[in-house]
Amino acid sequence: MSPPSVRSRVVERLPRLWALWAASRPSQVALVGLVYLLGVGMSTAGAPLVAGSATASTVADALAPEFVSRVLAGALALLSVTVAVHYANEYADADTDALTDRTPFSGGSGALVRTGLAPSLLGRATVGACVVAALAVVAVAASGLVTPVAAGLLVAALVAGLSYSLAPLALVRRGVGELVNATLGGVLLPVYGVAVVATPTATAALATLPFASVVGCNLLATHWPDRRADGAVGKRTLAVRWSSDRIRRAYAGLAGASVAATVALWWGGVFPTTVAVAHLLAVPLLLRGWAVLTRRPDPLPSVLAMVVTALATTVAWWAVGLGVAS
């Protein structure tokens, strides 16, 4: 018999600590950080995405203490909000996660299932994390390191993120969860990154639409394996409400919308060529995601499409902003 892994020993000896770590969803926290940096990178391009000049046009500007301190303050406040929202989601989904067959990208973290701990642990953790998040937002706003617009967006993200999972709204159980999630992760989050260091324009929000569409594809793919468990506990996700054919049509529509919006924004002068190309790199993954959607419980291609889009566009915006590419 092979010896237990390090993780198994931690789960056995420190179940509460491990559960809190796992329920924070570290991989998703990392992705949130990446999309935040995507928004900050967008700010380096200047107008028409921001109301004013570029926040950083050289590597020296990006490394300047004032710029770095603002970015770090915004990241720390965002981290606290993200953990609070993740705890709330894990707490609200305890019944679903106990029923579903987990994949690496669906079915929650599995923290409560693996440890056998009561959901009340995450209920208390949600309250504590919300207090920390509120204090963090107040602190960075009062310090002046984060703009009032950015602080307001963080408050909106916290309220919407909690409403996504928790009663009385529990938006994910009312058939609008995918829209809320895609808006938060695909639009509000990168715009928040812009707002931390600059004043975003309406064009900045428009520029996020191709990525938000890819986020929507990812949500359709990751919710599909959980549809039976979600339906059993009353969660009205689109995977529960819609037929497989309708899910596939919606996925194709979102993928097509992402490509069309990318071309339109490039044609309209909003996207530099490098950024437009970066948005299109994940098209083969979206095609693969559509091919397996509803036919196999395999959201990996769609998850990779979202991650590749986030990573490629982040690099592209920073490269354009700092003068490395055009």
C-alpha positions as CSV (number, residue, x, y, z in Angstrom):
1,M,0.0,0.0,0.0
2,S,1.4,3.4,-1.0
3,P,1.8,6.0,1.7
4,P,-0.9,8.7,1.9
5,S,-0.2,11.9,0.0
6,V,0.7,15.2,1.6
7,R,-2.8,16.5,0.8
8,S,-4.4,13.4,2.4
9,R,-2.4,13.9,5.6
10,V,-3.4,17.6,5.7
11,V,-7.1,16.7,5.2
12,E,-6.9,14.1,8.0
13,R,-5.0,16.2,10.5
14,L,-6.3,19.7,9.7
15,P,-9.7,19.2,8.1
16,R,-11.1,22.6,8.8
17,L,-8.1,24.4,7.6
18,W,-7.9,22.4,4.4
19,A,-11.6,22.8,3.8
20,L,-11.3,26.6,4.1
21,W,-8.4,26.6,1.7
22,A,-10.1,24.3,-0.8
23,A,-13.4,26.2,-0.6
24,S,-11.6,29.4,-1.5
25,R,-10.9,27.8,-4.9
26,P,-7.3,28.8,-5.3
27,S,-7.2,28.1,-9.0
28,Q,-10.2,30.3,-9.6
29,V,-8.7,33.0,-7.4
30,A,-5.6,32.9,-9.7
31,L,-7.8,33.3,-12.7
32,V,-9.6,36.2,-11.1
33,G,-6.2,37.8,-10.6
34,L,-5.3,37.2,-14.2
35,V,-8.5,38.9,-15.5
36,Y,-7.8,41.8,-13.1
37,L,-4.4,42.2,-14.7
38,L,-6.1,42.1,-18.1
39,G,-8.1,45.2,-17.0
40,V,-5.0,47.0,-15.8
41,G,-3.3,46.1,-19.1
42,M,-6.3,47.6,-20.9
43,S,-5.7,50.9,-19.1
44,T,-2.2,51.1,-20.5
45,A,-3.7,51.6,-24.0
46,G,-5.3,54.9,-23.0
47,A,-8.2,56.4,-25.0
48,P,-10.8,55.3,-26.1
49,L,-10.8,52.8,-23.2
50,V,-9.9,55.3,-20.5
51,A,-10.9,58.9,-20.1
52,G,-7.5,60.4,-20.4
53,S,-4.0,59.4,-21.2
54,A,-2.5,55.9,-20.8
55,T,-1.7,54.9,-17.3
56,A,1.6,53.5,-18.2
57,S,3.3,53.7,-21.6
58,T,6.7,52.3,-20.7
59,V,8.1,49.5,-18.6
60,A,9.4,52.2,-16.2
61,D,5.9,53.6,-15.8
62,A,4.5,50.2,-15.0
63,L,7.2,49.6,-12.4
64,A,6.8,53.1,-10.8
65,P,5.9,52.8,-7.1
66,E,2.7,54.8,-7.4
67,F,1.4,52.6,-10.2
68,V,2.5,49.3,-8.5
69,S,1.0,50.4,-5.1
70,R,-2.4,51.1,-6.7
71,V,-2.4,47.8,-8.6
72,L,-1.4,45.8,-5.4
73,A,-4.1,47.6,-3.3
74,G,-6.7,46.8,-5.9
75,A,-5.6,43.2,-6.0
76,L,-5.7,42.7,-2.2
77,A,-9.2,44.2,-2.0
78,L,-10.4,42.1,-4.9
79,L,-8.9,38.9,-3.2
80,S,-11.0,39.5,-0.1
81,V,-14.2,39.9,-2.1
82,T,-13.4,36.9,-4.3
83,V,-12.9,34.6,-1.3
84,A,-16.1,35.8,0.3
85,V,-18.1,35.1,-2.8
86,H,-16.5,31.6,-3.2
87,Y,-17.3,30.7,0.4
88,A,-20.9,31.8,-0.1
89,N,-21.2,29.7,-3.3
90,E,-19.7,26.6,-1.6
91,Y,-22.0,27.0,1.4
92,A,-25.1,27.4,-0.8
93,D,-24.1,24.5,-3.0
94,A,-23.4,22.0,-0.2
95,D,-26.6,20.0,-1.2
96,T,-25.7,20.0,-4.9
97,D,-22.1,19.1,-4.4
98,A,-23.0,16.1,-2.2
99,L,-25.0,14.7,-5.1
100,T,-23.0,15.4,-8.2
101,D,-20.2,13.5,-9.8
102,R,-17.3,16.0,-9.7
103,T,-15.0,16.8,-12.6
104,P,-11.9,19.0,-12.2
105,F,-14.0,21.9,-13.3
106,S,-17.5,21.3,-12.0
107,G,-19.2,20.1,-8.8
108,G,-17.5,22.7,-6.5
109,S,-14.3,22.2,-4.6
110,G,-15.5,19.0,-2.8
111,A,-14.2,20.4,0.5
112,L,-17.2,19.5,2.6
113,V,-17.8,16.2,0.8
114,R,-14.2,15.0,1.4
115,T,-13.9,16.2,5.0
116,G,-17.5,15.4,6.1
117,L,-17.7,18.7,7.8
118,A,-21.0,20.5,8.3
119,P,-21.9,23.3,5.9
120,S,-22.2,25.7,8.9
121,L,-18.4,25.9,8.7
122,L,-18.6,27.7,5.4
123,G,-21.6,29.7,6.6
124,R,-19.5,31.2,9.4
125,A,-16.6,31.6,7.0
126,T,-18.8,33.5,4.6
127,V,-19.8,36.0,7.3
128,G,-16.2,36.4,8.4
129,A,-14.9,36.8,4.9
130,C,-17.6,39.4,4.1
131,V,-16.5,41.5,7.1
132,V,-12.9,41.3,6.0
133,A,-13.9,42.2,2.4
134,A,-16.0,45.2,3.6
135,L,-13.1,46.5,5.7
136,A,-10.6,46.0,2.9
137,V,-12.8,48.0,0.5
138,V,-13.2,50.8,3.0
139,A,-9.4,50.8,3.7
140,V,-8.2,51.0,0.1
141,A,-10.9,53.6,-0.7
142,A,-10.0,55.7,2.3
143,S,-6.3,55.5,1.5
144,G,-6.9,56.9,-2.0
145,L,-5.0,54.0,-3.6
146,V,-8.2,52.8,-5.3
147,T,-10.5,55.2,-7.0
148,P,-14.1,55.7,-5.8
149,V,-15.3,54.1,-9.1
150,A,-13.2,51.0,-8.5
151,A,-14.4,50.8,-4.8
152,G,-18.0,51.0,-6.1
153,L,-17.5,48.2,-8.6
154,L,-16.0,46.0,-5.8
155,V,-19.1,46.6,-3.6
156,A,-21.3,45.8,-6.6
157,A,-19.3,42.6,-7.2
158,L,-19.6,41.5,-3.6
159,V,-23.4,42.2,-3.5
160,A,-24.0,40.5,-6.8
161,G,-21.7,37.6,-6.0
162,L,-23.5,36.9,-2.8
163,S,-26.9,37.3,-4.4
164,Y,-25.8,34.8,-7.1
165,S,-25.8,32.0,-4.4
166,L,-27.6,33.1,-1.3
167,A,-31.2,33.6,-0.4
168,P,-33.4,35.6,-0.7
169,L,-32.3,36.2,-4.3
170,A,-30.2,33.1,-5.1
171,L,-30.0,34.2,-8.7
172,V,-28.4,30.9,-9.9
173,R,-31.6,29.1,-8.8
174,R,-33.8,31.5,-10.9
175,G,-32.4,30.9,-14.3
176,V,-30.2,34.1,-14.5
177,G,-27.1,32.8,-12.8
178,E,-25.1,32.4,-16.1
179,L,-25.9,35.9,-17.1
180,V,-24.8,37.3,-13.7
181,N,-21.7,35.2,-13.6
182,A,-20.6,36.1,-17.1
183,T,-21.2,39.8,-16.4
184,L,-19.3,39.7,-13.2
185,G,-16.3,37.7,-14.4
186,G,-16.3,38.9,-18.1
187,V,-17.2,42.6,-17.8
188,L,-17.1,44.0,-14.3
189,L,-13.8,42.3,-13.3
190,P,-11.7,43.7,-16.2
191,V,-13.4,47.1,-16.0
192,Y,-12.5,47.1,-12.3
193,G,-8.9,46.5,-13.3
194,V,-9.1,49.6,-15.5
195,A,-10.9,51.6,-12.8
196,V,-8.2,51.0,-10.2
197,V,-5.7,53.1,-12.1
198,A,-7.8,55.2,-14.5
199,T,-11.3,56.3,-15.3
200,P,-12.9,53.7,-17.6
201,T,-15.2,54.8,-20.5
202,A,-18.2,52.9,-21.9
203,T,-15.8,51.7,-24.6
204,A,-13.8,49.8,-22.0
205,A,-17.0,47.8,-21.1
206,L,-17.7,47.2,-24.8
207,A,-14.1,45.9,-25.2
208,T,-14.8,43.1,-22.7
209,L,-17.7,41.6,-24.6
210,P,-15.7,39.0,-26.6
211,F,-14.2,37.7,-23.4
212,A,-17.5,37.8,-21.6
213,S,-19.0,35.6,-24.4
214,V,-16.3,33.1,-23.9
215,V,-17.0,33.1,-20.2
216,G,-20.6,32.3,-21.1
217,C,-19.5,29.3,-23.1
218,N,-17.4,28.1,-20.2
219,L,-20.4,28.4,-17.9
220,L,-22.7,26.4,-20.2
221,A,-20.0,23.6,-20.4
222,T,-19.3,23.5,-16.6
223,H,-22.9,23.5,-15.6
224,W,-23.9,20.7,-17.8
225,P,-22.3,17.9,-15.8
226,D,-24.1,19.2,-12.7
227,R,-27.5,19.4,-14.3
228,R,-29.1,16.4,-12.5
229,A,-27.9,17.3,-9.1
230,D,-28.8,20.9,-9.6
231,G,-32.3,20.0,-10.7
232,A,-32.7,17.7,-7.7
233,V,-32.1,20.6,-5.3
234,G,-34.1,23.2,-7.2
235,K,-31.3,25.1,-9.0
236,R,-32.7,26.4,-12.2
237,T,-29.5,26.7,-14.3
238,L,-29.8,26.9,-18.0
239,A,-28.5,23.3,-18.2
240,V,-31.5,22.3,-16.1
241,R,-34.1,24.4,-17.9
242,W,-33.0,23.9,-21.5
243,S,-32.7,20.9,-23.8
244,S,-29.3,19.7,-25.0
245,D,-30.0,21.1,-28.4
246,R,-30.8,24.5,-27.0
247,I,-27.6,24.5,-24.9
248,R,-25.6,23.7,-28.0
249,R,-27.2,26.5,-30.0
250,A,-26.6,29.0,-27.2
251,Y,-23.0,27.9,-26.9
252,A,-22.5,28.3,-30.7
253,G,-24.2,31.7,-30.6
254,L,-21.9,32.9,-27.8
255,A,-18.8,31.6,-29.5
256,G,-19.9,33.3,-32.8
257,A,-20.7,36.5,-30.9
258,S,-17.2,36.5,-29.5
259,V,-15.6,36.3,-32.9
260,A,-18.0,38.8,-34.5
261,A,-17.5,41.3,-31.6
262,T,-13.7,40.9,-31.9
263,V,-13.8,41.6,-35.7
264,A,-16.1,44.6,-35.2
265,L,-14.0,46.1,-32.4
266,W,-10.9,45.7,-34.5
267,W,-12.6,47.2,-37.5
268,G,-13.8,50.1,-35.4
269,G,-10.3,50.9,-34.1
270,V,-10.9,49.8,-30.5
271,F,-8.8,46.6,-30.7
272,P,-5.2,46.9,-32.0
273,T,-4.4,44.0,-34.3
274,T,-2.3,42.2,-31.7
275,V,-5.3,42.2,-29.3
276,A,-7.7,41.1,-31.9
277,V,-5.5,38.1,-32.8
278,A,-5.2,37.2,-29.2
279,H,-8.9,37.1,-28.9
280,L,-9.1,34.6,-31.7
281,L,-6.5,32.1,-30.5
282,A,-9.1,30.1,-28.5
283,V,-11.4,29.5,-31.5
284,P,-10.2,25.9,-32.0
285,L,-10.8,25.2,-28.3
286,L,-14.3,26.7,-28.6
287,L,-15.0,24.5,-31.6
288,R,-13.8,21.4,-29.6
289,G,-15.9,22.5,-26.6
290,W,-19.0,22.7,-28.8
291,A,-18.2,19.3,-30.3
292,V,-18.3,17.6,-26.9
293,L,-20.9,19.7,-25.2
294,T,-23.8,17.6,-23.9
295,R,-22.2,14.6,-25.4
296,R,-19.5,14.0,-22.8
297,P,-19.2,15.5,-19.3
298,D,-15.9,17.2,-20.4
299,P,-15.8,20.9,-19.9
300,L,-12.0,21.0,-20.3
301,P,-11.9,22.5,-23.8
302,S,-14.3,25.3,-22.8
303,V,-12.4,26.0,-19.6
304,L,-9.1,26.1,-21.6
305,A,-10.7,28.5,-24.1
306,M,-11.5,30.9,-21.3
307,V,-8.1,30.7,-19.7
308,V,-6.3,31.0,-23.1
309,T,-8.4,34.0,-24.0
310,A,-7.7,35.7,-20.6
311,L,-3.9,35.0,-20.8
312,A,-3.4,35.9,-24.4
313,T,-5.4,39.1,-24.2
314,T,-3.7,40.2,-21.0
315,V,-0.3,39.8,-22.6
316,A,-1.5,41.5,-25.8
317,W,-2.9,44.6,-24.0
318,W,0.2,45.0,-21.9
319,A,2.4,44.6,-25.0
320,V,0.5,47.2,-26.9
321,G,0.3,49.6,-23.9
322,L,4.0,49.4,-23.2
323,G,4.9,49.8,-26.9
324,V,6.2,46.2,-27.5
325,A,3.5,45.5,-30.1
326,S,0.9,47.4,-32.1
